[in-house]
């Protein structure tokens, strides 16, 4: 009987580990490339993405994950692009000033 309940609960995301994010086609915004990489968590998708910028022949990358979750992947992708645009607008001058090629925001 316990195996029935564990299978039943796993159908609703109770015990499953997050799946690897699927990467979208990049969108250009204000000189940056934005990738939506929603993370599947059970039956939901967590908002996650990456912002890239070319500087002096090097690709600088900032990744972000937010608490927002969505019931379908398309909504998660669209809101990821919106969040990335907001991040760029709010911290454009300081987004890559730490000198590190990769990081999280």
N, C-alpha and C positions, 0 to 999 in steps of 0.2 A: 503493500500500500504506500509506503513512503516514496517509492520511485515514481508512482503516479503523480503525487503532489509535487515532487521536484520538477518533473517534466512540465506539469501544468504551470507552475510558477515561472519556469524559465521561458515559457512562451510570452510572458509579459515583461521580460527583461529583468527579472529578479536576480538571477545568479550569473548571467552571462557577462563576460568581459567585453570591453569596448572593441569593436572591429577596427581594423586599420582604415584611416581616412581615405576617401576617394578624392582625387584632385580634379578640380574643374579646369576649363580653359581659362587662361588669365584674361583679365580686363585691365586696360590702361586707364589710369586716373592721375592727372596732374604730374605726369612724368614718372609714375610708379607702376609696377605690375602687381596686380592683386590676384591671389589664388584663393578660392574657397575650398576648404578641406573639411567639410562637416564630419563629425565623428559619430558613428552609429553607437547608440547605447540602448540596447534592447529594442523597443519599438519606436524610439525617438532618435533625433539627430541633434548633437550639440554644435553650436556655432563655433567654428574654428577656421582660421585662415592664415595667410602669409602675405607680407608686403615685401617686394623686392625693388631695389634701385641699383642701377649701374653707376659706379663711381671709380674713375681712374683705372678702368679695365678690370675691376673687381665687382662681383655681385654681392651687395649687402642685403641681408635677409632679417626680417623681424616677424616672428610668429606670434599668434595670439589665440587664446581660447577663452570663451566667455561662458557664463552660467546659463545663457538662454538655450532652451531646447525647443524643438519643433517636431510636429508629427509627420512631416514629410521632408525629404531631402531637398526638393526644389525650393521650399521656403527657407530652409537653413542656408542654402547657397545664396539666395537673394539677399537675405539679411546679413550674411557675412560680407558681401560686397558693400552694403550700406554702412556697416560698422567700420570697415576698412577706410571708407571715404571719410567718415567722422574722425577716425584716428589720425588720418593724414592731415585733415584740416586743423585739428586741435594741436598737433605736435609736429608739424612739418619741419620746423627749424631745429628740433631736438631729436627727431626720430632716429637718426644715425650718427649723432655727434659723439657717442662713447668710443668710437674707433674700432669696435668689434665687428667682424664680418657677419656674425649671426647673434641672435638674441631673442628674448621674449619681451612682449609689452603687455 
